[in-house]
């Protein structure tokens, strides 16, 4: 199991897919606002002059020496909703990320966001 206390150590690690192919570099971790546990990560992909951040769920992720292995194939991750490296995730785009991976999206009772950057 991945613990929230380890999040700071993950930044700039390679992110690899189910077949151990490199997808990109871990930029940030987002926690589930109801549990405060790591839920999603942003992965920096693309050419150096055209980097963008894509989201990938952290369920079934494994931490190894110098890498984070996610439970999804690289092509699916690279097609996920993205944002610029200096952008902030708009609240109305959270649900699209969950749908992309076939996951249930549940905002808070008063419409609070499900994800918070750590």
N, C-alpha and C positions, 0 to 999 in steps of 0.2 A: 504494500500500500504506500502511496505517496503522501507525505506529510507536509503541511503548510510551512513548517519550520525550515524545510529544505529548499524552499522556493528561491531564495536569494542566490544559492549556489548553482542554480540551473542556467542563469542568464549567459548567453553566448555559447552554450553547448550546441553541438550539431544535433539536429532532429532527424531521425531516420524512420523509414516506414517499416511495415511488417516484414519486408524482405531485406532489411538493413541497408536500403539505398538512401543516400542523403537527400532530404527534402530542402533543408535550409538551416538557419540558425535561430535558436530560441531568443525571442526578443522580450516577451513579458508573459506573466501567468495571471490568469483571471480566476478568482475564486467564486464559488456559489455563495450568494449573499445570505442564504438561509443557514448554511452549514459552516461557512468560512473555510471550506476545503477546496483545494485546487480542482478546477473544473475544465478550463480551456487554456490554451496557450496561443500566443501569436508567434508565427514563424516568419522570419525575414527571408523572402525569396526574390529571385530576379537578378538582373544585371546590376552591377554597382551603381550605375547612374539611374537605374529604374527600379529600385527596391520597392517592394510592397509587403504588407503584412497580411497573412492569411491565418484563419483560426482553425484549431484542431482540438477536439476533446482529449482530455487526459485520462479518461477511464481506460483501464487496461494498459496504461503507459508503464514502461520500465526504465529505470535510471541505470545507466552503465557508466563506465569510466570515460568521461568526456562526451557522452551522448545521452539523448533521451529518445527512446524507441516508442513510437505511438502505435496504436492498434488499427491503423488505416493505411491503405496504399497511397503512394505519393501522388498519383494522378488525381485522386479524389481530393486530397488536401490542397493541391495547387489550384483546383477549380472552386474552392470554398470562397465564400464572401470575403472580400479583402478591403483594406484601407491603406492610405498612405502612411509612411513611417512617422510622420509628425501629426497624424490625425487622431481623433478620439472616436470611439465606437458610438454612433448615435443609438439612443435607446430603441428607436423604432426598427433598427436593423438586427437586434439580438435574435429575434425569432427566426430570421432567415438562416442564421448560422446553425441553429439546432435542426431546422428542417433539412438543411443540406446533408446532414449526417444521419437523418432519420431518428432524431432524438426528440423526446417530449419537451416542450417549452412551458415553463410555469412561472409567470411573473408573480410578484408579491400580491397580497390581498388588496393593497391600495395602489397597485400598478407599479410597484418598485421594480427596479432592474433585477435580473437574475444573476448578472455577472458584474464583478468589480475588479478592477486592475489592482494587482498586488505589487 
